[in-house]
Amino acid sequence: MICLMLALIRAQTKVTPGAELDFWTGKWKVFSEGKLDGTDVVETIVSRFGIIENWRDDTGATGTSLFYYMPARKQWKQVWVTEAGVYKEKVSEPWPKGIRFTGRIFLPDGREIQDRTTLTRIPGGNVRQVIEYSKDGHRWTKSYDAVYKR
């Protein structure tokens, strides 16, 4: 039944997912402050309407993201979870030479913090990731700055 529903939906609408994250897919070594900080595998799924990200830092801690494309909004949404019970929910917006996700971090103690991640293409086929947080939505503090290398 679900397969029939999906076939009917596809027949009625010729929607293609956004290509905004294509530059980020692949297997990466991630460097912060000049040292290897971890690895990241970013893969498309579901005919490119979804992306799975699997992060592992240099201590073995992991985090996983599901990104899904929302055709009516022409946006991506990210849901990120960690083994520590921290999760993020963010939506995309265009950014020069890349993409930015803005939303919230939800902490295990119930606190919420505004969060944004910017992914930018840089020379050599690499990607720069900057993660920032804000308590008021106006002043942003950089908490992570890394370069992804293949």
Solvent accessible surface area in square Angstrom, and as a share of the most:
residue,aa,sasa,rsa
1,M,178,0.80
2,I,121,0.61
3,C,106,0.63
4,L,102,0.51
5,M,101,0.45
6,L,78,0.39
7,A,53,0.41
8,L,96,0.48
9,I,98,0.50
10,R,144,0.53
11,A,76,0.59
12,Q,147,0.65
13,T,69,0.40
14,K,183,0.78
15,V,62,0.36
16,T,108,0.63
17,P,18,0.11
18,G,12,0.11
19,A,60,0.46
20,E,73,0.33
21,L,1,0.00
22,D,62,0.32
23,F,29,0.12
24,W,3,0.01
25,T,32,0.18
26,G,22,0.21
27,K,150,0.64
28,W,6,0.02
29,K,112,0.48
30,V,0,0.00
31,F,58,0.24
32,S,17,0.11
33,E,175,0.78
34,G,75,0.72
35,K,115,0.49
36,L,82,0.41
37,D,24,0.12
38,G,4,0.04
39,T,61,0.35
40,D,0,0.00
41,V,44,0.25
42,V,1,0.01
43,E,87,0.39
44,T,58,0.34
45,I,62,0.32
46,V,105,0.61
47,S,85,0.55
48,R,93,0.34
49,F,58,0.24
50,G,4,0.03
51,I,2,0.01
52,I,46,0.24
53,E,11,0.05
54,N,65,0.33
55,W,44,0.15
56,R,131,0.48
57,D,35,0.18
58,D,88,0.46
59,T,117,0.68
60,G,32,0.30
61,A,38,0.29
62,T,44,0.26
63,G,3,0.03
64,T,52,0.30
65,S,0,0.00
66,L,73,0.36
67,F,2,0.01
68,Y,82,0.31
69,Y,23,0.09
70,M,31,0.14
71,P,52,0.33
72,A,109,0.85
73,R,160,0.58
74,K,155,0.66
75,Q,47,0.21
76,W,3,0.01
77,K,47,0.20
78,Q,14,0.06
79,V,46,0.26
80,W,51,0.18
81,V,77,0.44
82,T,31,0.18
83,E,125,0.56
84,A,72,0.56
85,G,43,0.41
86,V,30,0.17
87,Y,87,0.33
88,K,17,0.07
89,E,65,0.29
90,K,4,0.02
91,V,51,0.29
92,S,6,0.04
93,E,72,0.32
94,P,125,0.78
95,W,93,0.33
96,P,100,0.63
97,K,144,0.61
98,G,14,0.13
99,I,3,0.01
100,R,27,0.10
101,F,2,0.01
102,T,46,0.27
103,G,18,0.18
104,R,98,0.36
105,I,25,0.13
106,F,40,0.17
107,L,35,0.17
108,P,95,0.60
109,D,98,0.51
110,G,61,0.59
111,R,143,0.52
112,E,90,0.41
113,I,41,0.21
114,Q,48,0.21
115,D,0,0.00
116,R,44,0.16
117,T,10,0.06
118,T,9,0.05
119,L,2,0.01
120,T,31,0.18
121,R,119,0.43
122,I,51,0.26
123,P,121,0.76
124,G,76,0.73
125,G,49,0.47
126,N,29,0.15
127,V,1,0.01
128,R,91,0.33
129,Q,17,0.08
130,V,19,0.11
131,I,30,0.15
132,E,24,0.11
133,Y,74,0.28
134,S,2,0.01
135,K,180,0.76
136,D,53,0.28
137,G,27,0.26
138,H,154,0.69
139,R,185,0.68
140,W,58,0.20
141,T,70,0.40
142,K,109,0.46
143,S,68,0.44
144,Y,51,0.19
145,D,45,0.23
146,A,2,0.01
147,V,43,0.25
148,Y,2,0.01
149,K,87,0.37
150,R,157,0.57
